[in-house]
Structures are given as C-alpha cells and as structure tokens.
C-alpha cells in the first residue's frame, strides 16, 4: 500500500493577512476616488473632480507608507526588534525622501 504524502500548505501569518488587507483596502479606496474623479471630470464637474483625483493619488501614495507603519507596530507588539528596526529605517528613508525632495 502506497500512501501519498501531500505537502503541508504554508499557513499565512496574521501579519501577512493584515498587511495584505491593508494594501487591498488602500488600493480599492484609491481606485474608487480616481474613478469617481475621472467620471466627474468627463461629465464637466471641474470643481470637485480634481479634488477627488488628488485624494485618490494621495491614498495610492500613502498606502505603502501605512503598510510599513503597520508592520512596524506589529513587530514592536511581537517584540521582533530586528524587523521593527528595519521598518523604522524604511520609514526614515521615506521621510528623508519626502523632505529633501520638496525643493526639486
């Protein structure tokens, strides 16, 4: 008798689920804001449309930063200091890029 051994499915860690949901939510909100803004622009609503488009782009740009921030908080709660430090370094790099990139 031959017994087939199936490989164990990799269980996703809660941190992976939280970060995936955060990215999905940010992407959906950004897409909705952009779609409504573009639709209003096509319909001639030139007052509200640019504001919605700008909001959509800001949400789209802010989603990865929020993801790194959420990861840092989770790593600190789990007392995983190495990854918490790495997250902090990434956040500092993003902040430095925003600060020094303003004048360009």
C-alpha positions in Angstrom: 0.0 0.0 0.0 1.4 3.4 -1.0 0.4 6.4 1.0 0.8 9.8 -0.8 2.2 12.4 1.4 0.8 15.8 0.5 3.0 18.8 1.2 1.7 20.9 4.0 0.1 24.1 3.0 2.0 27.1 4.3 -0.1 28.8 6.9 -0.1 32.5 6.4 0.9 34.5 9.5 -1.5 37.1 10.8 0.9 39.9 9.9 0.8 38.8 6.3 -3.0 38.9 6.3 -3.2 42.3 8.0 -0.7 43.8 5.6 -2.4 42.2 2.5 -5.8 43.6 3.7 -4.3 47.0 4.2 -2.9 47.1 0.7 -6.1 45.8 -0.8 -8.2 48.4 1.1 -5.9 51.2 0.2 -5.9 50.2 -3.5 -9.7 49.9 -3.6 -10.2 53.3 -1.9 -7.7 55.0 -4.3 -9.3 53.3 -7.3 -12.8 54.4 -6.3 -11.7 58.0 -5.7 -9.8 58.1 -9.0 -12.7 56.6 -10.9 -15.3 58.9 -9.5 -13.0 61.9 -10.0 -12.4 61.0 -13.7 -16.1 60.3 -14.3 -16.9 63.7 -12.8 -14.2 65.3 -15.0 -15.7 63.7 -18.1 -19.2 65.0 -17.0 -17.9 68.5 -16.7 -17.8 68.8 -12.9 -14.5 70.7 -12.8 -14.7 71.9 -9.2 -14.9 68.6 -7.3 -13.2 66.2 -9.8 -9.6 67.5 -9.4 -10.0 67.2 -5.6 -11.2 63.6 -5.8 -8.4 62.7 -8.2 -5.8 64.3 -5.9 -7.3 62.5 -2.9 -7.1 59.2 -4.9 -3.4 59.8 -5.8 -2.6 60.7 -2.1 -4.3 57.5 -0.9 -2.4 55.5 -3.5 0.9 57.0 -2.5 0.2 56.8 1.2 -0.8 53.1 1.2 2.8 51.7 1.2 3.8 54.1 3.9 0.9 53.0 6.0 1.8 49.4 5.3 5.3 49.9 6.6 4.0 51.8 9.7 1.5 49.0 10.4 4.3 46.4 10.1 6.5 48.3 12.5 3.7 48.5 15.0 3.0 44.7 14.7 6.7 43.9 15.0 7.0 46.0 18.1 4.0 44.3 19.7 5.5 40.9 18.8 8.9 42.1 20.3 10.6 41.3 17.0 13.2 44.1 17.4 15.2 43.4 14.2 12.2 43.8 11.9 10.9 46.7 13.9 14.3 48.4 13.4 14.2 47.6 9.7 10.7 49.1 9.4 11.9 52.2 11.2 14.8 52.6 8.8 12.5 52.3 5.8 10.2 54.9 7.3 13.1 57.3 7.9 14.3 56.8 4.3 10.8 57.6 3.0 10.6 60.7 5.3 14.0 61.8 4.2 13.0 61.4 0.5 9.8 63.4 1.0 11.7 66.1 3.0 14.6 66.5 0.6 12.5 66.0 -2.5 10.3 69.0 -1.8 12.5 71.6 -3.5 13.0 69.6 -6.7 
